[in-house]
Amino acid sequence: EPEPVTISPVPVATGIHEVNVAIGSGVPGCEETNECYLPYSITISVGDTVQWNNIDTAAHTVTSGSIQDGTSGVFDSSLFIAGETFEFTFDEAGTFDYYCMVHPWMTGIVNVE
């Protein structure tokens, strides 16, 4: 007779990870030290959510893709103003580059494992 299979419950760790749109990032310069989005690169798990906080005074976007290749269509915050947030939940693994459509020097990376 086969042994009963015990399935141990996996804790659901739906993390929310915060990224700040850096103060002053609407002016070139932050890209020299990768400090337009803080942190510039973030590693999360599948199913986790990233929340971008616009703590700058300018309006920005969080748009997947790159200025070279254009938007990838995975996520796009549209313009969001100072004090607003944008959230996106990543349901698949991969490396997601993103940028600001208004200030194309602003770039960031989300690594989903």
QUIKAPE-V440189 format. One record per residue. N is the residue number from 1. RES is the residue in three letters. PHI is phi in degrees with one decimal (NA if undefined). PSI is psi in whole degrees, -180 to 180 (* if undefined). OMEGA is omega in whole degrees, 0 to 359 (none if undefined). Layout:
BEGIN
n->N res->RES phi->PHI psi->PSI omega->OMEGA
n->N res->RES phi->PHI psi->PSI omega->OMEGA
END
This chain:
BEGIN
n->1 res->GLU phi->NA psi->132 omega->184
n->2 res->PRO phi->-68.6 psi->146 omega->178
n->3 res->GLU phi->-65.6 psi->140 omega->175
n->4 res->PRO phi->-66.8 psi->139 omega->181
n->5 res->VAL phi->-89.9 psi->124 omega->177
n->6 res->THR phi->-96.8 psi->126 omega->178
n->7 res->ILE phi->-105.1 psi->113 omega->179
n->8 res->SER phi->-80.7 psi->136 omega->182
n->9 res->PRO phi->-65.4 psi->135 omega->178
n->10 res->VAL phi->-93.1 psi->125 omega->179
n->11 res->PRO phi->-62.7 psi->137 omega->179
n->12 res->VAL phi->-85.1 psi->106 omega->180
n->13 res->ALA phi->-103.0 psi->75 omega->178
n->14 res->THR phi->-84.2 psi->96 omega->183
n->15 res->GLY phi->-82.2 psi->146 omega->168
n->16 res->ILE phi->-110.8 psi->124 omega->183
n->17 res->HIS phi->-113.4 psi->130 omega->184
n->18 res->GLU phi->-98.7 psi->139 omega->174
n->19 res->VAL phi->-127.2 psi->131 omega->178
n->20 res->ASN phi->-97.9 psi->137 omega->170
n->21 res->VAL phi->-80.0 psi->114 omega->192
n->22 res->ALA phi->-63.3 psi->145 omega->175
n->23 res->ILE phi->-62.6 psi->131 omega->179
n->24 res->GLY phi->83.6 psi->4 omega->184
n->25 res->SER phi->-71.7 psi->-10 omega->176
n->26 res->GLY phi->-73.0 psi->-5 omega->178
n->27 res->VAL phi->-116.0 psi->134 omega->180
n->28 res->PRO phi->-55.2 psi->151 omega->179
n->29 res->GLY phi->136.7 psi->-40 omega->183
n->30 res->CYS phi->-64.8 psi->-25 omega->182
n->31 res->GLU phi->-70.0 psi->-20 omega->182
n->32 res->GLU phi->-66.3 psi->-26 omega->180
n->33 res->THR phi->-119.3 psi->15 omega->182
n->34 res->ASN phi->54.1 psi->46 omega->182
n->35 res->GLU phi->-123.2 psi->33 omega->177
n->36 res->CYS phi->-81.7 psi->-43 omega->171
n->37 res->TYR phi->-112.7 psi->133 omega->183
n->38 res->LEU phi->-117.3 psi->117 omega->357
n->39 res->PRO phi->-76.7 psi->156 omega->180
n->40 res->TYR phi->-63.4 psi->-43 omega->181
n->41 res->SER phi->-125.0 psi->134 omega->182
n->42 res->ILE phi->-133.7 psi->140 omega->178
n->43 res->THR phi->-115.1 psi->125 omega->184
n->44 res->ILE phi->-131.6 psi->176 omega->177
n->45 res->SER phi->-100.9 psi->156 omega->175
n->46 res->VAL phi->-55.2 psi->134 omega->181
n->47 res->GLY phi->95.3 psi->-11 omega->178
n->48 res->ASP phi->-79.4 psi->161 omega->181
n->49 res->THR phi->-115.5 psi->139 omega->171
n->50 res->VAL phi->-106.2 psi->132 omega->176
n->51 res->GLN phi->-114.2 psi->117 omega->176
n->52 res->TRP phi->-93.5 psi->129 omega->179
n->53 res->ASN phi->-108.2 psi->123 omega->177
n->54 res->ASN phi->-86.8 psi->96 omega->179
n->55 res->ILE phi->-95.4 psi->4 omega->177
n->56 res->ASP phi->-83.4 psi->171 omega->177
n->57 res->THR phi->-88.7 psi->-20 omega->181
n->58 res->ALA phi->-89.3 psi->159 omega->173
n->59 res->ALA phi->-81.8 psi->145 omega->182
n->60 res->HIS phi->-138.7 psi->172 omega->168
n->61 res->THR phi->-125.9 psi->160 omega->171
n->62 res->VAL phi->-122.2 psi->103 omega->189
n->63 res->THR phi->-126.2 psi->124 omega->181
n->64 res->SER phi->-68.9 psi->144 omega->182
n->65 res->GLY phi->117.6 psi->-157 omega->180
n->66 res->SER phi->-146.0 psi->160 omega->180
n->67 res->ILE phi->-65.0 psi->-30 omega->179
n->68 res->GLN phi->-70.5 psi->-46 omega->187
n->69 res->ASP phi->-99.9 psi->-8 omega->182
n->70 res->GLY phi->83.9 psi->-179 omega->185
n->71 res->THR phi->-74.1 psi->145 omega->181
n->72 res->SER phi->-92.2 psi->-9 omega->177
n->73 res->GLY phi->81.3 psi->4 omega->181
n->74 res->VAL phi->-75.2 psi->-47 omega->177
n->75 res->PHE phi->-151.3 psi->152 omega->178
n->76 res->ASP phi->-156.3 psi->121 omega->183
n->77 res->SER phi->-76.7 psi->-17 omega->198
n->78 res->SER phi->60.9 psi->-180 omega->183
n->79 res->LEU phi->-68.0 psi->127 omega->173
n->80 res->PHE phi->-129.2 psi->138 omega->192
n->81 res->ILE phi->-91.0 psi->174 omega->179
n->82 res->ALA phi->-50.1 psi->133 omega->177
n->83 res->GLY phi->89.5 psi->-11 omega->179
n->84 res->GLU phi->-92.0 psi->164 omega->178
n->85 res->THR phi->-128.0 psi->160 omega->174
n->86 res->PHE phi->-133.9 psi->133 omega->179
n->87 res->GLU phi->-119.9 psi->145 omega->173
n->88 res->PHE phi->-143.9 psi->134 omega->178
n->89 res->THR phi->-100.2 psi->128 omega->183
n->90 res->PHE phi->-95.0 psi->114 omega->184
n->91 res->ASP phi->-98.3 psi->-3 omega->177
n->92 res->GLU phi->-139.9 psi->153 omega->181
n->93 res->ALA phi->-73.1 psi->155 omega->177
n->94 res->GLY phi->150.4 psi->180 omega->177
n->95 res->THR phi->-110.6 psi->123 omega->184
n->96 res->PHE phi->-116.3 psi->108 omega->174
n->97 res->ASP phi->-80.6 psi->149 omega->175
n->98 res->TYR phi->-148.0 psi->166 omega->184
n->99 res->TYR phi->-154.7 psi->175 omega->176
n->100 res->CYS phi->-103.1 psi->124 omega->182
n->101 res->MET phi->-67.3 psi->-24 omega->181
n->102 res->VAL phi->-85.2 psi->-36 omega->184
n->103 res->HIS phi->-126.0 psi->81 omega->192
n->104 res->PRO phi->-63.7 psi->-12 omega->176
n->105 res->TRP phi->-74.2 psi->-15 omega->181
n->106 res->MET phi->-80.1 psi->117 omega->180
n->107 res->THR phi->-135.2 psi->157 omega->177
n->108 res->GLY phi->-154.1 psi->171 omega->182
n->109 res->ILE phi->-137.3 psi->135 omega->170
n->110 res->VAL phi->-115.4 psi->121 omega->175
n->111 res->ASN phi->-100.9 psi->123 omega->181
n->112 res->VAL phi->-113.4 psi->122 omega->184
n->113 res->GLU phi->-111.7 psi->* omega->none
END
